[in-house]
Amino acid sequence: MPAPDSPTTAPDGFEFVTCPACGGERFTVTHQGRDWILNSGATMQVVKCDACGLHYTNPRPRVEHLGKYYENGYAPHQSEREGDTLDGLKGLVLRDAFGAPSTRPTGAGLAVARAVSLIKLPESFGFGVPYHGSGRLLDFGCGAGKFLRRMHALGWDVTGIDFSEAAVGAVRAAGLKAFRGTLPNAALAPGSFDVVAMRHSLEHVPDPLPVLRAARDLLAPGGRLLVQVPNHASWEVDYFGDASPRLDIPRHLTHFTPPTLSALLDRAGYRNVRAKQVCRSNWIRKAALLSERGPKRAMGNVFRNSLACRIAAKIAEARGRGNEIIATADR
């Protein structure tokens, strides 16, 4: 039920919902803000479930209206260059860290890759997943397929799924498998993947628990789930508020912290749940630049400097207030 300081009726096209994790009906408003992408002028709110502590947008857009909040120009759905090149030093490091056994460097190439990785994390050359099982990967919320193209070039057998017709079309145009829709999905066979990746997609899902359970069913025995979501407990969200792209209401429907994400994965039946927070300095810069149109304008000027962003990111991460959660769990 709505808290005393929240509206009692939902705006047109919105609805009040119960907690996506536990079904609790009582909540407390924690954040209010607006849609910085569509600039509708409407004020929306994030609430915290009084029973389990999960944060979620409430009221939120009705499911049939969600598509209107993803403009034709929504960046993750746009086609990009054909694929990631794996030539040179970048290719050596990525193939050693994330490639299928047949693609990994040997001899002098291996020595160079290992030496570079001691100085610079492989992820800085492009995000990847360590090879697992027989390399069958499903990317849930694949967008236009940049991650899929990279992993395919690294020797993985990749499949994408996304609700955007344009995004799925871009993946198929690159010669890769992709399906339109969500999970569960009848086109995908149980036990047919070694890794399911949910990279900044779970926060967009109206009902994340059934999606996580369906993903578990798709994993082969010993399969692994990877989840990356914004950290709602980040310094960035607390300081910049709705100007932080990590909030991104109303597209982000659920707002996770490490404990609430871990609890949801446990509830979905996963084992060996591991969640950590990290802080990305370029995200702080984006929030600061956006905030120049709001009350934090002075700090936006400070964080135009990339060194200031890197320092802030290191401090936030050291204090457990990073802006991203990376979680893994086993079937």
FENPEMO-V119704 format. One record per backbone hydrogen bond with DSSP energy under -0.5 kcal/mol. CO is the residue of the C=O (numbers start at 1). NH is the residue of the N-H. If there is no record, write none. Layout:
BEGIN
co->CO nh->NH
co->CO nh->NH
END
This chain:
BEGIN
co->1 nh->27
co->3 nh->6
co->11 nh->14
co->13 nh->62
co->15 nh->59
co->15 nh->60
co->19 nh->23
co->24 nh->19
co->26 nh->50
co->28 nh->48
co->31 nh->46
co->33 nh->44
co->34 nh->36
co->35 nh->39
co->44 nh->33
co->45 nh->58
co->46 nh->30
co->46 nh->31
co->47 nh->56
co->48 nh->28
co->49 nh->53
co->54 nh->49
co->55 nh->255
co->56 nh->47
co->60 nh->15
co->62 nh->65
co->62 nh->66
co->63 nh->66
co->65 nh->68
co->66 nh->69
co->67 nh->70
co->69 nh->71
co->71 nh->74
co->74 nh->77
co->75 nh->78
co->76 nh->144
co->87 nh->91
co->88 nh->92
co->89 nh->93
co->90 nh->94
co->91 nh->95
co->92 nh->96
co->93 nh->97
co->94 nh->98
co->94 nh->99
co->95 nh->99
co->100 nh->103
co->100 nh->104
co->101 nh->104
co->106 nh->109
co->106 nh->110
co->107 nh->111
co->108 nh->112
co->109 nh->113
co->110 nh->114
co->111 nh->115
co->112 nh->116
co->113 nh->117
co->114 nh->118
co->115 nh->118
co->115 nh->119
co->116 nh->119
co->116 nh->120
co->121 nh->124
co->122 nh->125
co->123 nh->126
co->132 nh->135
co->135 nh->137
co->135 nh->157
co->136 nh->194
co->136 nh->195
co->137 nh->159
co->138 nh->140
co->138 nh->197
co->139 nh->141
co->139 nh->142
co->139 nh->161
co->142 nh->145
co->145 nh->149
co->146 nh->150
co->147 nh->151
co->148 nh->152
co->149 nh->153
co->150 nh->154
co->151 nh->156
co->152 nh->155
co->154 nh->100
co->156 nh->158
co->157 nh->137
co->158 nh->177
co->159 nh->139
co->160 nh->179
co->161 nh->141
co->161 nh->142
co->162 nh->181
co->163 nh->165
co->164 nh->168
co->165 nh->169
co->166 nh->170
co->167 nh->171
co->168 nh->172
co->169 nh->173
co->170 nh->174
co->171 nh->174
co->171 nh->176
co->172 nh->175
co->177 nh->160
co->179 nh->162
co->185 nh->188
co->189 nh->192
co->193 nh->220
co->194 nh->224
co->195 nh->138
co->196 nh->226
co->197 nh->140
co->198 nh->200
co->198 nh->228
co->201 nh->204
co->202 nh->205
co->203 nh->253
co->203 nh->254
co->207 nh->211
co->208 nh->212
co->209 nh->213
co->210 nh->214
co->211 nh->215
co->212 nh->216
co->213 nh->217
co->214 nh->218
co->215 nh->219
co->216 nh->219
co->217 nh->191
co->218 nh->193
co->220 nh->223
co->223 nh->331
co->224 nh->196
co->225 nh->329
co->226 nh->198
co->227 nh->327
co->228 nh->200
co->229 nh->325
co->230 nh->232
co->231 nh->234
co->234 nh->238
co->235 nh->239
co->236 nh->240
co->237 nh->241
co->240 nh->243
co->241 nh->244
co->244 nh->247
co->244 nh->248
co->248 nh->251
co->248 nh->252
co->251 nh->253
co->253 nh->57
co->254 nh->256
co->255 nh->55
co->256 nh->232
co->257 nh->261
co->258 nh->262
co->259 nh->263
co->260 nh->264
co->261 nh->265
co->262 nh->266
co->263 nh->267
co->264 nh->268
co->265 nh->270
co->266 nh->269
co->271 nh->330
co->274 nh->328
co->276 nh->326
co->278 nh->324
co->279 nh->281
co->280 nh->283
co->280 nh->284
co->281 nh->285
co->282 nh->286
co->283 nh->287
co->284 nh->288
co->285 nh->289
co->286 nh->290
co->287 nh->291
co->288 nh->292
co->289 nh->292
co->290 nh->293
co->291 nh->294
co->291 nh->296
co->294 nh->297
co->296 nh->300
co->297 nh->301
co->298 nh->302
co->299 nh->303
co->301 nh->304
co->302 nh->305
co->304 nh->306
co->305 nh->309
co->306 nh->310
co->307 nh->311
co->308 nh->312
co->309 nh->313
co->310 nh->314
co->311 nh->315
co->312 nh->316
co->313 nh->317
co->314 nh->318
co->315 nh->319
co->316 nh->321
co->317 nh->320
co->321 nh->235
co->321 nh->236
co->323 nh->231
co->324 nh->278
co->325 nh->229
co->326 nh->276
co->327 nh->227
co->328 nh->274
co->329 nh->225
co->330 nh->271
END
